[in-house]
Each structure stands twice: as C-alpha cells, then as structure tokens.
Amino acid sequence: MNNNSTGDSLFHERLRASTGRLFWLGLAMSALGIAAIAFPIFSTLVVALFVGWVFLTAGALTFFCSFSIHGTGPFFGALVVSLLSVAAGVFLLFNPLVGAVALTLLVGVIFVFQGALELFFAYEMRPHPSWVGMLVSGFASVFLAVLITAGWPEISAIALGILLGVNFLSTGIAYIIVSRTMKSAD
C-alpha cells in the first residue's frame, strides 16, 4: 500500500487533488436531480428514450457480432436476442410513455428483490453494528416497491423521473460533501 507521512492512501491524495472538480460535478448532478424532480414527466421520457437507445445499440451490436459465432444453437440464440433487443429499443423510442409503464413495473420488481436481499443480509450481519443500516435500506427498498406497484400504472409517467432525480440529487450532495470534507482536511 502506498502511504504518505500522514497515513493517507494514494486514493485519498488523488481525491484531495480533485476536490474542485468533484465539487462542480456534485453541483451539476444536484442541479440535474432538482430539475428531474421538478419535471418528472420529462425526466421519465428521457429515461425511457435512453433505455430505448441502449437496447437498440446493444441489439445492433449483438446482431452483427452473432455472425461471428460458430455453431447453429449459439448463433441463433445470439440472433434472436439481438432482434428482441432491437425490437425493444424501437418500441421504447416510438412509444416512450408506454415503455415507461413497463420500466416502472420492472423497477418495482427489482426493488422487491433488492429489499429482500438486503433484509436477508441484515439478518446475517446482525451481530455487526452496521446491520441496522442494511435493515433500513432493505425496508426502504420494499417500501418503494410497494409504493410503485400500488400506484402502477398511473404513477408510471412520473416515477422513473422522480427516482432518477432523487438519485442524482443524493449523489450530487454526497460529492459536494466529500469535496468540502477533503478540502478542509488540507
């Protein structure tokens, strides 16, 4: 491990050197998060369109790469997956609000599994002091999943945008806090 005289790691040294950029990144992410929360329908459309482009691009790449796969089964498997990805991408690009309904349900299902996993981890971590944080996170994930699925499909037009906004805002605030904390440690 590479340490200097104060016991800081190389990572901490590099982080301290980039506090200015980290601060501005945090500020930009916080502003985007606030905008996403303020305009949740627009943000949801952006998410749906972005996912559509990801599916379309991944499908096109997989399609072209499938022709280099040897063997009938793997070739046709890759070909089918690529065509399904392209179809999902085109569908999301031309029907972003309908796609947002499906994506919102998918997020709700993912949160259920994530929450269950986190609750299991919390149970397994119980003697360790940090098990409560995992327990809270697990319950929060399950609670969000219940809110999403209970309001689905009506909340689909805003749910993804709000979730994206909260994520950007919390990440931006965390970056700002880290940058200010590292700067004050100088």
C-alpha positions in Angstrom: 0.0 0.0 0.0 1.3 3.4 -0.9 1.0 5.8 2.0 2.5 9.2 2.7 3.6 10.6 6.0 0.1 11.5 7.2 -1.2 8.0 6.6 -3.3 8.9 3.6 -3.5 6.4 0.7 -2.8 7.2 -2.9 -6.5 7.3 -3.4 -7.0 9.9 -0.8 -4.2 12.0 -2.2 -5.8 11.9 -5.7 -9.2 12.6 -4.3 -7.9 15.6 -2.4 -6.2 16.9 -5.5 -9.5 16.8 -7.4 -11.8 18.4 -4.9 -12.6 21.3 -7.1 -13.8 19.1 -10.0 -15.7 16.8 -7.6 -17.5 19.9 -6.1 -18.6 21.1 -9.6 -19.7 17.6 -10.6 -21.7 17.4 -7.4 -23.2 20.8 -8.0 -24.1 19.8 -11.6 -25.6 16.5 -10.5 -27.6 18.2 -7.8 -29.0 20.7 -10.3 -29.9 17.9 -12.7 -31.5 16.0 -9.8 -33.6 19.0 -8.8 -34.6 19.5 -12.5 -35.6 15.8 -12.8 -37.7 16.1 -9.7 -39.3 19.3 -10.8 -40.1 18.0 -14.3 -40.8 14.3 -13.6 -42.7 13.5 -16.8 -39.9 14.9 -19.0 -37.3 13.0 -16.9 -39.3 9.8 -17.3 -39.4 10.3 -21.1 -35.6 10.9 -21.1 -35.1 7.6 -19.1 -37.4 5.7 -21.5 -35.7 7.1 -24.5 -32.2 6.4 -23.1 -33.1 2.8 -22.3 -34.5 2.6 -25.9 -31.3 3.7 -27.4 -29.3 1.3 -25.2 -31.5 -1.6 -26.3 -31.3 -0.5 -29.9 -27.5 -0.1 -29.9 -26.8 -3.3 -27.9 -29.2 -5.2 -30.2 -27.5 -3.9 -33.3 -24.0 -4.7 -32.0 -25.2 -8.2 -30.9 -26.7 -8.7 -34.4 -23.5 -8.0 -36.2 -21.4 -10.0 -33.7 -23.8 -13.0 -33.9 -22.4 -13.7 -37.4 -19.0 -14.4 -36.0 -20.4 -17.1 -33.6 -19.7 -20.7 -34.5 -22.4 -23.3 -34.0 -26.0 -23.2 -35.0 -27.5 -23.0 -31.5 -25.3 -20.2 -30.2 -25.7 -18.3 -33.5 -29.5 -18.4 -33.5 -29.6 -17.6 -29.8 -27.5 -14.5 -30.2 -29.5 -13.6 -33.3 -32.8 -13.9 -31.5 -31.6 -11.9 -28.5 -30.3 -9.2 -30.9 -33.6 -9.0 -32.7 -35.5 -8.8 -29.5 -33.2 -6.1 -28.2 -33.6 -4.1 -31.4 -37.4 -4.5 -31.2 -37.5 -3.4 -27.6 -35.4 -0.4 -28.4 -37.5 0.6 -31.4 -40.6 0.2 -29.3 -39.3 2.4 -26.5 -38.1 5.0 -28.9 -41.5 5.3 -30.6 -43.7 4.7 -27.5 -41.7 6.1 -24.6 -44.7 6.6 -22.3 -45.9 3.1 -22.8 -42.4 1.9 -22.3 -42.2 3.9 -19.1 -45.1 1.8 -17.8 -43.2 -1.4 -18.3 -39.9 0.1 -17.0 -41.7 1.3 -13.9 -43.1 -2.1 -13.1 -39.6 -3.6 -13.7 -38.1 -1.1 -11.2 -40.7 -2.1 -8.7 -39.9 -5.8 -9.1 -36.2 -5.1 -8.9 -36.8 -3.1 -5.7 -38.7 -6.1 -4.2 -35.8 -8.5 -4.8 -33.2 -5.9 -3.7 -35.1 -5.3 -0.5 -35.5 -9.0 0.2 -31.8 -9.5 -0.4 -30.8 -6.6 1.9 -33.2 -7.8 4.6 -31.5 -11.2 4.4 -28.1 -9.6 4.6 -29.2 -7.6 7.6 -30.3 -10.7 9.3 -27.0 -12.4 8.5 -25.0 -9.4 9.7 -26.9 -9.0 13.0 -24.0 -9.1 15.4 -22.1 -6.4 13.4 -23.1 -2.8 14.3 -23.8 -1.9 10.7 -26.6 -4.4 10.3 -29.2 -1.7 11.2 -28.2 0.4 8.1 -28.8 -2.7 5.9 -32.1 -3.4 7.6 -33.3 0.2 7.0 -32.1 0.1 3.4 -34.0 -3.2 2.9 -37.2 -1.9 4.3 -36.8 1.3 2.2 -36.5 -0.8 -0.9 -39.5 -2.9 -0.1 -41.5 0.2 0.8 -40.6 1.9 -2.5 -41.6 -1.3 -4.4 -44.9 -1.3 -2.6 -45.5 2.4 -3.5 -44.5 1.8 -7.1 -46.6 -1.3 -7.6 -49.6 0.1 -5.7 -49.7 3.2 -7.9 -48.8 1.4 -11.1 -49.6 2.1 -13.9 -50.9 5.6 -13.0 -47.6 6.7 -11.5 -45.5 5.5 -14.4 -45.4 8.9 -16.1 -43.5 10.3 -13.1 -42.0 7.5 -11.1 -38.8 7.0 -13.1 -38.2 10.7 -13.4 -38.5 11.2 -9.6 -36.3 8.2 -8.9 -33.7 9.5 -11.3 -33.9 12.9 -9.7 -33.5 11.6 -6.2 -30.6 9.5 -7.2 -28.8 12.4 -9.0 -29.6 14.8 -6.1 -28.3 12.4 -3.4 -25.2 11.6 -5.4 -24.5 15.3 -6.1 -24.9 16.2 -2.4 -22.6 13.3 -1.5 -19.9 14.5 -4.0 -20.2 18.1 -2.6 -19.8 16.8 1.0 -16.8 14.7 0.1 -15.2 17.5 -1.8 -15.7 20.0 1.1 -14.5 17.5 3.7 -11.4 16.6 1.7 -10.7 20.3 1.1 -11.0 21.1 4.8 -8.6 18.3 5.6 -5.8 20.2 3.9 
